[in-house]
Amino acid sequence: MSFSQLGLIPELLKAVANQGYITPTPIQQQTIPLILQGKDILAGAQTGTGKTASFTLPLLQRLTETAKPLHKTPPVRAVILTPTRELAAQVHDNVKIYGQHLSLRAEVVVGGASISMQTRNLRKGCDIIVATPGRLIDHILQKNVNLSQVEILVLDEADRMLDMGFLPAIRQIMNVLPKQRQSLLFSATVPNDIKALAASVLNNPVSVEVAKQNATADNISERVYGIKKEDKRALLSYLIGSNNWQQVLVFVRTKHGADRLEKQLIQDGIRSTALHGDKSQGARNKALEFFKTGKATVLVATDVAARGLDIDELPHVINFDLPQVPEDYIHRIGRTGRAGAKGEALSLVCPEEAYQLADIEKLLKRSIPRVADTGYEPVSLKVIDAPKKHAPSKTTGKKDFRHSKKPGSARSGKSSTAPNHRDTKKPNRTRARAS
């Protein structure tokens, strides 16, 4: 099947062709015709399946087909809500790319950016707003935007928005939208709370699901390295350097942990940058740009990036810390193996995280392959006494990690200063930590 068979107008087909896309993905094949028919949609699709285009393309077409007489300040006719600033920016970019041959205007409205500049842009008028819920509420309360003529509402990554506590904000936004509208809800997972939200937002929706729930992509290779907590950093440096990996996304649990690991990797001679919620929007944009352009080999990130980071052919994702929420494992490793490309997802797991690994494998309904020889002292990942509420360790993300000797990359007795480790040797497996 080709995009032309989905009923898209020539302007959109031209934009799609300019991106080099020929065959629509399964989620696009199923949802685009339904959205063009005006149906409400509840779509479950794992990350990396092309779902952004699956709602962006038909949304642009429906707004074009129902275009009203030209206004000096066009009214807002579509709202797309996303959980993170990065995802909002990504969706906004897609709207601009696919709508380049159409006369529709879009604005992005997120926290961490100048609200006064956003206000000026909104008052000029726009057809589409891509927003995070909190900042859109700010503009609604300040009467900077009128949503009374919205025709289409999209909730993207709805499960993540609920995880982040945005349900009250979503309901507040719903109260100022017209009752008669088309609503689209996209979610990587569709648990009961998402079904409840769908029941309150959608009108007689069509359910679309292109992958079984809580599944990872078949083209992602997963492995677990059982290792002591104090050896994680050395093993990480060794894996990156000895394999000469040039683009690695590393997930940690805390903001402080992200900053600390960034500095440690730089000490090991690995070009690194960090991304987390305490950074300004400008700093976050700069970190992403460095990573995408190759100025940084490693991006150390908290889960703020798990749903909004879109990098073509990202080859490696490493869980330096396992996530507290098992579903976040799926979202994290879904940053690799996108659009059919092969990807590799590694998890460095210490005994203290054994219960989290067990929860992830219970969710996946399968075991993740273990690496038998890590080069370090073997550890047991068997769950003995799992915390009742799976509360994080008291020391997790708080206690500074320090090597007993000068930090190194896992090279034999030397601290690396080169930008990559082409000549890195495997660490002496008889030692408990790299010197």
N, C-alpha and C positions, 0 to 999 in steps of 0.2 A: 504494500500500500504506500502511496505517496501523499504528500501534504495536499496536493491538488484534489485528491479524492475526499478530503475532509470537509469541503465546502468553503474554504477560505477565499477571500477576495484577492485579486491580483496584487494589490499593494502589500499585503501580508506575505503572499507567496514569494514576492521579490525580496522582501526583507529576510525571510527564512533562507532563501537560496544564497543570499549574500553572506550568510553565516556558515554556509557549506553543509547545511542539513538537507538530507534527501528523504530519509524514511522516518516517519514519526514513531516515537516510542509507544509501548502498549498503553500507558496512562494517557498519552496524547490521543491515540486512536479511539479510546473509549470515551474520554470526557469532552473533547472539542465538539463533536457533533451534538452532544446532549446540551452543552452550554449554548451553542448557537440556536438551539430550539427553545431556549428560555427556561430550561429545567433547573431546579435547585439540585445541588450535588453534594453528597457526602463521599469524599474520596480518600481511601487509605492507600498510600504508596510510600515505600521506603525512600530514603534520600538518594539522590543521584539518578532518579528515573526520568527526569525531564518534566517534572510537574509544574515548574514555574511557567514554562511555555504553554502547558496544557490549559492554564486559566488566563494567561496574559493574551494570547492570540485571539481566542473567541471574545474576550472582554473588549479588546480594541475594535473588533469587527462589529459587535452589537452596539457600541457607542457611536460608531460611524454610521450604522444603518438607522439609528434613532436620533441622529443629530438634529438639534433645534436651530432656528435661525441664529446667525452669528450675533454674539454679544460682545460688547467691549470688555466686560468681565464675565467670562463663561462660568456657569454654576458648576459646583462639584457634582459629578454624576456617577462616580465610582470611588469606593474606599477599599484599600487593601491593607489589612492589619497583619503585622508580623511581630514576633517576640523580641527580636534584637535589631540594633542599629545596622549591623553588618548585613543581615538578611534584607532589611528594608532598602539599603543601598543597592544590593544585588538585584532585587525585584525592580526597583526604579530604573536601573540600567537596562534590564530586559524590556521594560515598557518603552524606553527611548529607542532601543535598537529595533524592536519589532514595529514600532509606530513611526519610524523615520519617514515614511511616505504618506503619513496621515496628518491631518491638521488638528491633533489633539495635544493638549498640554498636561504635563504631570509634574507634581511637586513631591518631594520627600520631606517628611516631618518626623524628626526623631529627637530624643533627649541628647544632651551633651553638645548640642550645636546652638548657635545664636537664635533665640526665639524671636528677637526683633527682626532679623533678616527673614526668617520663615514667615512672620506676620506680613511683611511687605510683599513677599511673593504670593502669599495666599490672597491678599486683597487685590492683587492684579487679576485674580481669577485663574482657575485651572479645571480641567475635566476630571483628573484622576489624582487622588491623594494616596501615597504609600506612607504608612505611619506605624510607629509603635504606639500602643494604647495610651500610655501615660502622657506622652507629649500631645497627642491629639486631644485628650481631655483638657489639657492646659489651654489649648486654642479654643475649644468649645466654651469653656468657662469665661475666657476673656473676649468671647464673641468675635474672634478673628476669622471664623469660618462658619458657613451656613450649609448644613447637610440635609436640608429639607427636600432637595431634588435628587438625592442619590438613587440611582437605578440598580446598581450592582454592589454587593458587599462580598468581599473575599476574606476569609480567615485562613491565613497560611500558617502551617506548623501549629495548629490549634492545641495539640497536646502539650507542646512546649510552653505555650502561653498560659495554660492552666497550671503547669508545674511552677511557673514563675509568679503565680498569684495574680494574674491579670483578669480573672473572671469578673470581679466587681467593675473594673474599667470597661470591659467588653459590654456588660449589661448597661452601663451608663451611656455608652455610645449608641447601643441599640435603641435606647429611649428617645433619641433625637433623630433617628432615621425613619423614613417613610415605611409604613407597614407593607405597602405594595412595592416589592422590589425582588430582584433575583439574588439569591444568597448561595455562596459556594464555600464549603468547608473542606480544607485539605489537612491531613494529619498523617504523620508517619506511623502512628499506632491509633487504634480505635477502641480504647477501653470503655468501660461503662460511663465514666464521667464525660467523655467526648460524645457518646450517644445521647446523654442527657442534654448537653449543650446543643447538639444538633436538633434535638426535638424542640428546643425553644427558639432556634434561629431559622431553621429551614422549613419550607412549606412543601410537604409531599415530596421529599427528595428522592433522587435516584442514587443508590449506593454503588460505588465503583471500588473494586479492590484488585490491584494487579500483583500483589505478593502476599503470601501468608503472613499473619501477624507475628511480630517479634522475630523476624528473619533477617539475616544479613545476606548481602549479595553473594552469589556463587563464585564470582570472580575475585573475591577478596581472600587472600591466604592469611589465616590467623594462627598465632603461636603464643604460648605463655612461657616466660622465663621465670622460674622460681629462684629467688635471690634474696639475700639479706637486704634490709632497707639501706644500710650504710654503703652497700656496693652498687646500688642502682646507677648512681651518676657515672661511675667509672665504666660500667657496662654500656651505658648509653653512649658515652663518648667513643668507646671502642667500636660499637656497631656502626655508628655513623662514619667514623674515620676509616676503619679497615675496609668497609664496603664502598667508600668514596661516594656516599649518598649526597645528593646536591639539594634535595628538597624534602624536609622531614617536618611533619606537624607533631608536636609533643604535647600531650595533655597532662596537666597537673590539677590538683584539687583546689588549691587556694591562690589568691592573688599574690600573697607574700612568697609562696612557693614558686610561682612563675618568675618573679623578679630575681629570686635567689638562684634558680637553676639557669636563667639567662646569663647571669654573671659568671657562674661556674663553668658553663660551656665556653664562654668567651675566654676564660682563663685556660681552657683546654685547646684553644686555637680554633674553635668552631664559631663561625659567624652566626650570631643568634640575635633574636629580638623577641619581646614579650607582648602579649595581648591579653588584657583583662579589663574588668569593669571600672577600676579606679583610674584608668588612663583617660585623658580627654579624647574627644572625638578626633581631633587633629592627630594626636599621638597614635591612636588606633589605626587611622587611615595610613599613617606613615609606616607603621609596623607591617601592615598588610601589603603595602606597595613594595617595601624592601623584600618581603618574602616572595611575592609574585614575580618580581624582576630578577631574583637571584642574588640580590645584595646581601641577603641573609639566607644561610643554609637551613637554619632551624627556626621555626616559630613555636615558642612555648606559650601555650594558651590554657585558660580555664574554659569551662563549658560555655562561656559566652560566645565562643566561636564555633561550637559544635553544629549549629544549625544555619549559620549565616556565611560560612566560608566557602566560596565557590572558586576552585582552582582547577583548571584543565589538567587532567592526567597527573594529579598529585599521587606520587608512588608509594609514600610511606607515612603511616600514622603509628605513633607509639604512645601507649598509656603508661606514663611514668608513675602515675597514681591511678588506681582504679576508681571509677565514679561511685558515689554513694547510692545513686539511683540506677538500678540495673539497666533500664531502658536507655539511659544515656550512653551505654557502651555501644549500642546499635547506631546511635546518632553520631558518635565520635568516629567510629571506623567507617561510617558511610561517607566521610570526606574523601576517602580514596575509592578506587574502583568505580568511578562515575562514568555514566554513558557507555558502559560495556568495557571500559579499560580495565586492565588487571591492577590490583593493588595489594599491599602488604600491611597487615595490622599486627603489631607486637605489643604484648603487655608484660611489664616488669612487675612481678607480684611477690611481695614479701609475706612471711607467715602471718603478720598482723592483718593482711588483706584477704586471707583465705576464705572468710565468710562472704566477702563481697564477690569473690570469684565464684563461689558456690551459688550465690543468688543469680549471677549472670548466666551461668550454665543451666540453672533451673528455668530461667526465662527462655533461653534458646532451645531447651530440651535436648541438649547435646553437650559433650565435653569439648573443650578447646584443646588442641594438641599441645603437649608439653615438650620443651626442648630438654633432652636428657642431659646434655653436657653444656653447661653455661660458661665453663671456664672458672667457676667460683665454687666455693664450698656448697654442697647440696643442701637444700632446705626442704622441709615438709610443708605442703599446702593443704594438709588434711584439716578439716574443721573439727575443733575439739569443743570449745564452749563459745558459740556464736552469741554476740550481744543480743538481748531480747529485742531491742528496737533498732539494732544495727547502727548505733550511735558511733560517730567517728572517734578515733582514738584521741585521748586528751592531748597527746603530743603532736598529732597530725597537723602539719601546717604551722606549728608554733615553735617547736624546738629547732634551733638552727642546726643544720647538718654540717659537721666539720670532719675532714679526714684527720687521722692521727698524724699524718705527715703532709707534706706539701701536696695540694690537689694536683692530680694528673689525669691523663686521658685514658689510662689503662695501658699505656705504653710501658715497656720494661724499665721502670725506675726513672722516667723522665717526664717532665711537664711539657706538653706540646705547645708550640708557638706558631706553627704553620697554619694557614687557612684551611687546609684539609690534611687528612692523615693517610696519604697514599702508601706510606711505608710503615703504617701502624702494625705492630705485632700483637698477637693474641696474648691476653694477660696470663701470667703464671697461675694455673688452676690450683696450685697448692696453697696459694695465699688467700686469706679471707678478705683482704681489701687491697686495691692497687696502691702502690707507694707513690 
